[in-house]
Every structure is written in structure tokens, then in C-alpha cells.
Amino acid sequence: MPADLDPRLLRGFVAVAEELHFTRAAARLYVSQQALSRDVRRLERELGAELFVRTTRHVTPTGDAERLLPYARRVLRAHDELLAAFGPARPLLVDVNSPGLGTARRVLHRARELAPDHELMARYESGLTGAAAELLAGRLDASFGRYAGLEPALRSALDHQPVRYEPMAVILPENHRLAALEQVPLAALEGETVYAGDGNPRTPEWTDLARRLFAGRGIEVASPFPLAIGEEEFQRMTAKTGNPILAVKEFPAMPGTVHRLLVDPVPLSPVSLVWRKGLVHPALTTLRQAVAEISGREGWLRRPVDAWIPAIDIEAMTVHE
């Protein structure tokens, strides 16, 4: 066992262990596949252990690799914290879910204004569950979404700051029977089948919120359809079904549809800023400052008297407010 290990070797090892593919791991690290292979072989020599069984089609971690992985992640996390504290800060990778969604985008833009010398780069994972794995792997630094809707194991490894109780809305085809209403009472959706992301592995927290809202109101969650990647494909698939779409107040306009807030009661979508526990980065501090500033100024955490929100979400949000 060597007295010291180069963090670069550990970073390459972790990338291969998570991607299970040398080409993808090399692309993630912006190095050549040959350089990454050399680093992994060097790490194996220094540790005196075989870490991967390689074939032409598969990369399989050995028992020693599985034993090393949690230690390597902790070392790299500490190394990143050291660089953040004393060295030039790397870009902060911020998932804003989807292009056009207003809440996360507004917070990100304000953070950039507050800290023009820091680089905050947007990413688009489309759901908090999808982003959580990227947060824990270090491929993302922060995301936005419904924290209480995550699995307990994920919540235990993540921290969050409440951002907003965002009013929920419904997207209707222009010729829908309810399209002429300025606001749509929930009771008016009785008998409707509403799309809420069912089957999308990135957004189960959103589908769960919809099921809780629709329960006992005679509203069905639409069956899954093939996962649509990108705004154009999503619009094409939802137009094909003609189902209303559960959305939020600041949702981007879609051709051939109208956007209507839901009322009686007013359902709220809880939004938190989420990051992995232990992350230290000056731009994360700025991002949290932007959340506090905008949320306080615009009353994002005030709930109307006739609000609807699951108790599990109120508890998760108020603990940190």
C-alpha cells in the first residue's frame, strides 16, 4: 500500500465504477480512454489489487473495488471541499429540471447576479429523483424539487432549503370543455384523465403528488407513454393523447393549449433547493442567498388559507424554514 494516492487515480476509478464503461467514464472526465485505462492500471498496481474484470463488452467491479468505492468517494469529497475553500472554485452544476420552468431559473439568474465571478452552469434532469443519483455521484451539485417525495435513503444523504410553495395548474387543449374558464376548480376535473409523468423514472415524486391530490376526487392519472426527451417530443406526445397535463404556475407555454390555475382548494407544489450533504462551494452559498432573497421578497413560502398540501411535505418544509 503506497503512502499517498493521487486523487486523479481515485477520480478515474470512481468514474469507471459508476459508469461501468471506460468510454463513458473517460468522456465524463474529459480524458482519453487510453489515459483513463493507464490510471486505473496504475491504481491497481499501487493497491496490489485487481479492481475490474474487463471483457470486450463488460466492465465488472471486483470485491476489492466495491470495498474501495465508499472510501474513494469520501476522499474525493474532502478533496473537493479543500479546493473550494482554498483554490479557484470549479463551476457549480445546477439542475433546473427543464428549460422554461420559472422558479429554479429565477433563483439561478439571481445567484449569477450576486456572484458574477462564480460560474453557475445549468443542467436539465427533468425531475428530482433523476437528479438525486447525479448529486450523490458528484455529477451535479444542486437541484430543485419535492424533497419529501424522495426515497428515505436518498433524503438521508441530501440536504435542502425550502424555496417555494408553487401553485399548481392544469394545461388544457384549446378545445377542451374547461378551456374557457379563467381558473379550474378541482371538482371540475372529475372524470378526467390527467397526465402527471406516470412511468417516468426521473419524476416519481411528481406522480406521487398528483395521486395524493386526485385521491377521492374522481380524477385518474394517465397511463405511461414512451418517455419523451426534449420539449418538442413532450409536446408531440401529450398532444397525441389530448389529456390535460398537471403543471405549476410558472410553466412554459405550449402551442395549442391554455394554462389554468387550479382552485378550490389551491394545490401547492413544494419546491426545495437540494444538494448532497457536506458539499462546500462558495457558489452554493450564493445560490442559497438567492433563494432566501427571492422567497422572502415574493412570499413564496406563505400558504393561502384554502391551500392543499400533503402533511409529509409540510413537515419536510417547515423543519427547515
C-alpha positions as CSV (number, residue, x, y, z in Angstrom):
1,M,0.0,0.0,0.0
2,P,1.5,3.4,-1.0
3,A,2.0,6.2,1.5
4,D,0.0,8.5,-0.8
5,L,-2.6,8.1,-3.5
6,D,-3.1,10.6,-6.4
7,P,-6.7,11.9,-6.2
8,R,-6.8,11.7,-10.0
9,L,-6.4,8.0,-9.9
10,L,-9.3,7.7,-7.4
11,R,-11.4,10.0,-9.5
12,G,-10.8,7.8,-12.6
13,F,-11.6,4.7,-10.5
14,V,-14.9,6.1,-9.2
15,A,-16.0,7.2,-12.7
16,V,-15.4,3.7,-14.1
17,A,-17.1,2.1,-11.1
18,E,-20.2,4.2,-11.6
19,E,-20.4,4.1,-15.4
20,L,-19.2,0.5,-15.8
21,H,-17.9,1.6,-19.1
22,F,-14.4,3.1,-19.9
23,T,-15.5,5.2,-22.8
24,R,-18.3,6.8,-20.9
25,A,-16.1,7.3,-17.9
26,A,-13.4,8.9,-20.0
27,A,-15.9,11.3,-21.6
28,R,-17.2,12.3,-18.2
29,L,-13.7,13.2,-17.0
30,Y,-12.7,14.8,-20.3
31,V,-9.7,12.5,-20.8
32,S,-8.9,9.9,-23.4
33,Q,-9.9,6.3,-22.8
34,Q,-6.2,5.2,-23.0
35,A,-5.2,7.7,-20.3
36,L,-8.0,6.5,-18.0
37,S,-7.1,2.9,-18.6
38,R,-3.5,3.7,-17.6
39,D,-4.6,5.5,-14.4
40,V,-6.8,2.5,-13.4
41,R,-3.9,0.0,-14.0
42,R,-1.6,2.3,-12.0
43,L,-4.1,2.4,-9.1
44,E,-4.3,-1.4,-9.2
45,R,-0.5,-1.7,-9.1
46,E,-0.3,0.7,-6.2
47,L,-3.0,-1.0,-4.2
48,G,-1.9,-4.5,-5.2
49,A,-5.5,-5.4,-6.1
50,E,-7.5,-6.1,-9.2
51,L,-10.4,-3.6,-9.4
52,F,-12.2,-4.5,-12.6
53,V,-12.7,-7.6,-14.7
54,R,-12.7,-6.4,-18.3
55,T,-14.1,-8.1,-21.3
56,T,-14.8,-6.7,-24.8
57,R,-18.4,-6.0,-23.7
58,H,-18.4,-5.6,-20.0
59,V,-16.6,-4.0,-17.1
60,T,-17.4,-5.7,-13.7
61,P,-16.1,-4.4,-10.4
62,T,-14.4,-6.9,-8.1
63,G,-14.9,-7.3,-4.4
64,D,-11.9,-5.1,-3.8
65,A,-13.4,-2.4,-6.0
66,E,-16.7,-2.5,-4.0
67,R,-14.7,-2.2,-0.8
68,L,-12.7,0.7,-2.1
69,L,-15.6,2.7,-3.6
70,P,-17.0,4.3,-0.4
71,Y,-13.5,5.3,0.8
72,A,-12.7,6.8,-2.6
73,R,-15.8,8.9,-2.6
74,R,-15.1,10.3,0.8
75,V,-11.5,11.2,-0.1
76,L,-12.7,12.9,-3.3
77,R,-15.4,14.8,-1.4
78,A,-12.9,16.1,1.1
79,H,-10.5,17.0,-1.7
80,D,-13.2,19.0,-3.5
81,E,-14.1,20.8,-0.2
82,L,-10.4,21.7,0.2
83,L,-10.2,23.1,-3.3
84,A,-13.4,25.0,-2.8
85,A,-12.1,26.6,0.4
86,F,-8.6,27.5,-0.8
87,G,-8.4,27.2,-4.5
88,P,-10.2,28.6,-7.6
89,A,-13.8,27.4,-7.4
90,R,-14.9,24.9,-10.1
91,P,-18.2,25.6,-11.8
92,L,-21.3,24.8,-9.7
93,L,-23.5,22.5,-11.7
94,V,-27.2,23.4,-11.0
95,D,-30.1,21.3,-12.3
96,V,-33.1,23.5,-13.1
97,N,-35.2,20.5,-14.1
98,S,-36.4,21.6,-17.5
99,P,-35.9,24.7,-19.7
100,G,-38.6,27.3,-19.2
101,L,-39.6,26.4,-15.6
102,G,-39.6,29.7,-13.8
103,T,-38.8,29.1,-10.1
104,A,-35.4,27.4,-10.5
105,R,-34.4,29.6,-13.4
106,R,-35.2,32.8,-11.5
107,V,-33.1,31.7,-8.5
108,L,-30.2,30.7,-10.7
109,H,-30.2,34.0,-12.6
110,R,-30.3,36.0,-9.3
111,A,-27.3,33.9,-8.0
112,R,-25.4,34.8,-11.1
113,E,-26.1,38.5,-10.5
114,L,-24.9,38.2,-6.9
115,A,-21.7,36.4,-7.7
116,P,-20.6,37.3,-11.2
117,D,-17.1,35.9,-10.6
118,H,-18.5,32.4,-9.9
119,E,-19.6,30.1,-12.7
120,L,-23.1,28.5,-12.1
121,M,-23.9,26.2,-15.0
122,A,-27.4,25.0,-15.7
123,R,-28.3,21.3,-16.3
124,Y,-31.6,19.8,-17.2
125,E,-32.5,16.5,-15.4
126,S,-36.3,17.0,-15.5
127,G,-37.0,15.5,-12.1
128,L,-35.5,15.5,-8.6
129,T,-35.4,11.7,-8.4
130,G,-33.4,11.6,-11.6
131,A,-31.1,14.4,-10.3
132,A,-30.6,12.7,-6.9
133,A,-28.3,10.0,-8.3
134,E,-26.3,12.6,-10.1
135,L,-26.0,14.7,-6.9
136,L,-24.7,11.7,-4.9
137,A,-22.2,10.8,-7.6
138,G,-20.9,14.3,-7.8
139,R,-22.0,14.9,-11.4
140,L,-24.4,17.6,-10.2
141,D,-24.1,19.9,-7.2
142,A,-27.7,21.2,-6.7
143,S,-31.2,20.6,-7.9
144,F,-34.8,21.8,-7.3
145,G,-37.8,19.8,-6.5
146,R,-40.1,18.0,-4.0
147,Y,-37.7,16.8,-1.3
148,A,-40.3,14.9,0.7
149,G,-41.1,12.8,-2.4
150,L,-37.7,11.2,-2.5
151,E,-37.0,7.8,-1.1
152,P,-35.8,7.9,2.6
153,A,-32.3,6.6,1.6
154,L,-31.9,9.5,-0.8
155,R,-33.2,12.1,1.7
156,S,-30.7,10.9,4.3
157,A,-27.8,11.7,2.0
158,L,-29.1,15.1,0.9
159,D,-29.8,18.4,2.5
160,H,-32.4,21.0,1.4
161,Q,-33.6,24.5,1.8
162,P,-37.3,25.4,1.2
163,V,-37.8,27.6,-1.8
164,R,-41.5,27.9,-2.6
165,Y,-45.0,26.5,-2.3
166,E,-45.8,26.9,-6.0
167,P,-49.5,27.0,-7.0
168,M,-50.4,24.1,-9.3
169,A,-52.1,24.4,-12.7
170,V,-53.5,22.4,-15.5
171,I,-52.6,22.6,-19.2
172,L,-55.7,22.1,-21.4
173,P,-56.1,21.7,-25.1
174,E,-57.6,24.8,-26.6
175,N,-60.9,23.0,-27.4
176,H,-61.2,21.3,-24.0
177,R,-64.6,21.8,-22.2
178,L,-62.8,23.7,-19.4
179,A,-60.6,25.9,-21.5
180,A,-62.9,28.9,-21.3
181,L,-62.6,29.1,-17.5
182,E,-60.1,31.5,-16.0
183,Q,-59.4,29.1,-13.2
184,V,-60.3,25.5,-12.9
185,P,-61.9,24.1,-9.7
186,L,-60.5,20.7,-8.8
187,A,-64.1,19.3,-8.8
188,A,-64.4,20.3,-12.4
189,L,-61.7,17.7,-13.3
190,E,-63.8,14.8,-12.0
191,G,-64.0,12.1,-14.7
192,E,-60.8,13.4,-16.4
193,T,-57.6,11.5,-17.0
194,V,-54.7,13.8,-16.3
195,Y,-51.0,13.3,-17.4
196,A,-48.7,13.6,-14.3
197,G,-45.5,11.8,-15.5
198,D,-46.5,8.3,-14.6
199,G,-43.8,5.8,-15.7
200,N,-41.1,8.5,-15.9
201,P,-38.3,7.1,-13.7
202,R,-36.9,10.7,-13.2
203,T,-40.1,12.1,-11.7
204,P,-41.9,9.7,-9.4
205,E,-42.1,12.4,-6.7
206,W,-44.3,14.4,-9.1
207,T,-46.6,11.5,-9.9
208,D,-46.9,10.7,-6.2
209,L,-48.0,14.3,-5.5
210,A,-50.6,14.0,-8.3
211,R,-52.0,10.7,-6.9
212,R,-52.4,12.3,-3.4
213,L,-54.2,15.3,-5.0
214,F,-56.5,13.3,-7.1
215,A,-57.4,10.7,-4.5
216,G,-61.2,10.7,-3.7
217,R,-61.9,13.3,-6.4
218,G,-62.6,11.0,-9.3
219,I,-59.6,12.1,-11.3
220,E,-57.3,9.5,-12.9
221,V,-53.6,9.7,-13.5
222,A,-52.9,9.0,-17.2
223,S,-51.2,5.7,-18.1
224,P,-47.5,5.9,-19.0
225,F,-46.5,6.6,-22.6
226,P,-43.0,6.3,-24.1
227,L,-40.5,8.6,-22.3
228,A,-40.3,11.8,-24.3
229,I,-36.9,13.5,-24.2
230,G,-37.0,17.2,-25.1
231,E,-39.6,19.9,-25.3
232,E,-40.7,19.1,-28.8
233,E,-41.2,15.4,-28.2
234,F,-43.1,16.0,-24.9
235,Q,-45.5,18.4,-26.7
236,R,-46.0,16.0,-29.6
237,M,-46.8,13.0,-27.3
238,T,-49.1,15.0,-25.0
239,A,-51.0,16.5,-28.0
240,K,-51.4,13.0,-29.3
241,T,-53.2,11.8,-26.2
242,G,-55.2,15.0,-25.7
243,N,-55.1,14.6,-21.9
244,P,-54.9,17.6,-19.6
245,I,-51.4,18.0,-18.0
246,L,-50.8,18.7,-14.3
247,A,-48.3,21.6,-14.1
248,V,-47.3,24.5,-12.0
249,K,-47.9,28.3,-12.1
250,E,-44.7,29.1,-13.9
251,F,-44.8,26.5,-16.6
252,P,-43.7,27.4,-20.2
253,A,-46.4,28.0,-22.8
254,M,-47.3,25.1,-25.1
255,P,-48.7,25.6,-28.6
256,G,-52.4,24.7,-28.9
257,T,-53.1,24.8,-25.2
258,V,-54.2,27.1,-22.4
259,H,-52.7,27.3,-18.9
260,R,-55.2,27.5,-16.0
261,L,-54.5,27.7,-12.2
262,L,-56.3,25.1,-10.0
263,V,-58.5,26.3,-7.2
264,D,-61.0,25.2,-4.5
265,P,-58.7,24.2,-2.9
266,V,-55.4,25.7,-4.1
267,P,-53.0,22.8,-4.5
268,L,-49.3,23.7,-3.9
269,S,-46.2,22.0,-5.2
270,P,-43.4,22.2,-2.6
271,V,-40.0,23.2,-4.1
272,S,-36.7,22.9,-2.3
273,L,-33.1,23.6,-3.3
274,V,-31.4,20.2,-2.7
275,W,-27.7,19.3,-2.5
276,R,-25.6,16.5,-1.2
277,K,-24.7,16.7,2.5
278,G,-21.2,18.0,3.2
279,L,-20.9,19.9,-0.1
280,V,-18.8,23.1,0.3
281,H,-18.7,25.6,-2.5
282,P,-18.9,29.4,-2.5
283,A,-21.4,29.4,-5.3
284,L,-23.7,27.1,-3.3
285,T,-23.7,29.7,-0.5
286,T,-24.7,32.3,-3.1
287,L,-27.4,30.1,-4.5
288,R,-28.9,29.7,-1.0
289,Q,-28.7,33.5,-0.6
290,A,-30.6,34.0,-3.8
291,V,-33.3,31.6,-2.6
292,A,-33.7,33.4,0.7
293,E,-33.8,36.8,-1.0
294,I,-36.4,36.0,-3.7
295,S,-38.5,33.7,-1.5
296,G,-38.7,36.4,1.2
297,R,-39.5,39.2,-1.1
298,E,-42.2,37.4,-3.1
299,G,-43.7,35.5,-0.2
300,W,-43.0,32.1,-1.8
301,L,-43.3,30.2,1.5
302,R,-46.7,31.7,2.5
303,R,-49.6,29.3,2.1
304,P,-53.1,30.6,1.3
305,V,-55.9,29.7,3.7
306,D,-57.5,27.3,1.3
307,A,-54.2,25.6,0.3
308,W,-53.9,21.8,-0.2
309,I,-50.5,20.2,0.5
310,P,-49.7,16.7,1.9
311,A,-48.7,16.6,5.6
312,I,-45.4,14.9,4.8
313,D,-44.4,17.9,2.7
314,I,-45.5,20.5,5.3
315,E,-43.3,18.7,7.8
316,A,-40.3,18.5,5.5
317,M,-40.5,22.1,4.5
318,T,-41.3,23.7,7.9
319,V,-38.4,21.9,9.7
320,H,-36.0,24.0,7.5
321,E,-38.0,27.2,7.1
